[in-house]
Structures are given as structure tokens and as C-alpha cells.
Amino acid sequence: MAEVEQEKKGVPTDAQLRRELQAMVAAHQELGERFGTELADSFVERLHATIDQRIEARIKNRKGSVSPLVLPVMSLIAGLPAMAIAGAFVGPFSSFVIFSPWIAIIILNVIWAVNRRD
């Protein structure tokens, strides 16, 4: 099943890489030692590109796996005590200091939401 997903994304599967390696070995036997280094270098470059593509696909899948509600819920959990602490030290009439944690939380949530779209 993972190989089907890799084929859809243009990432060579293990079976395709295995066939390429077998073809390279056959070409090496047919052409001799003269082209051995070039064949090996070509295969290694292809293998590196495949590894890079697989890593990028995993990172992309992992980036979208976080629930969109995690940050807002955590913000509420952190914001209420922060507001209470700010109010305890300054007093109930200094509204800017009391709501400054919420302003910071809103800014962080907006930045997170914008970066999440990318």
C-alpha cells in the first residue's frame, strides 16, 4: 500500500529501484569495467534523489497531521492563568496588562494559522 502512494507521488518504489539496480548490473557485465563507475554514480544519484523525495513526503504528511484545534485549546488553557496572574500583580483596573497575554495569544494564533496554510 505504501508503494502505491509512492508511485502516485512520483517517488520510485523499492521494486523499481531493485529493477534499476539489476539493469545496472546487467549493463556493467555487458559493457565491462570501463563504464562501471559512471553506472554506479548514476544509480547512487538516483538513490539519493529517491531518499530525498521520501523524506520530503514524510515531512509534508507530518506537518498536516496536527489537529487545527490544538493551538487554540492550548491558548485558552494558558491564557486564563496568565490573565489571572497579570491581574493579581497589577490590579483589576489596568486592563491593558490583564489583556496583554490574550493579545500575544491572538498574534501567535494568527501567525500559526497563516503558516499552517503553506
N, C-alpha and C positions, 0 to 999 in steps of 0.2 A: 504494500500500500504506500509506503514511503517513496518507493521508486517511481510510482505513478505520479505522485505530487512533484517529485524532482523533474520528471520529464515535462510536466506542464510548465514548470518554471524555467525550462531550458538548461537545467543542470544535468550533466551526464550521470547516468546511473552506474552502479558498480558493474553490472553486466556489460554496459557499453565500454567502460574503462577496461574491463577484462578482455573484451574483443579487440580493443585498440592495442593492448599490450601484446596479445597473441599475434596480431598483424605486424607489429613492430618486430617481434622476434622472428617471424617468418621472413620479413623483408631483410633483416640483419643476416639471416642464414643465406638468403639468396644473393644479396649484394656483397656480403663479406665484411671484413673488418673496416674497410675504407669509410663506410658511412655509419658505422656503429655509434660514434659519438654524437653525430647530428640526430640520429634517430632517438637516442636516449635523451638528449637535450630537449627535443621536441615533445617527447612523452612527459618528461618531468615538468615542462612549462604547462602542458595541458592539465596535468595532475594538480599543480599549484592553482591554476585558474578554477578548477572544479572545487577545490577546498575553499578558496575564497568565496565562491558563489554559495556554497553550502553554509558557510559562516554568516554571510550577509542575510541569507534566508532565515536562519535561526534567530538572528538579532531582530529582524523585521517581525517575525512571529512573536517573539518575546515582548517587543515594545507594545504591541496591541493587546497583550494578554491581561493587562491590569484593568480592573473594573473602573469605569469612569466615575463611580461614586466613592472611591477610596479617599481621594484628597478632600472632597467636600465634607465627608463624615469626619475624617480626622481633623479637619479645620474646626468643626463645631466642638469636637472633644477638647481640642487645645485652646480654642477661643474663649470658652466660658471661664475656665480658671484664670486665663491671662487677664480677662476683663475684671474679674474679682480681685486679683492681686493688684492691678493698676488702680482700681478704685479704693482699695484698702490703704494704699500708701499716699494717695493724693487727696482723697476725699470725694464725696459724691457729687460735688458741683463742678469739677473740672472734666467736662465731657470729652474734650479732645484727648486727654490722657486715657480716659476709660475706653474710648472707642478706637484708639490708635492700634491696638492689637487686631481689631477687626479690619481696619484699613489695610494693614500689612497682609492679613489673610486673604482679603479680596484681591489684592495685587498679585499675590502668589498663585491664587486660583486662576486668575485670568492668564497669567504667563504660562501656567501648566496646560490650560485648555488650548491656547494658541500653539504651543509646541507639540501637543498631542496630535494635532491635525497633520503635521508634517510627516 
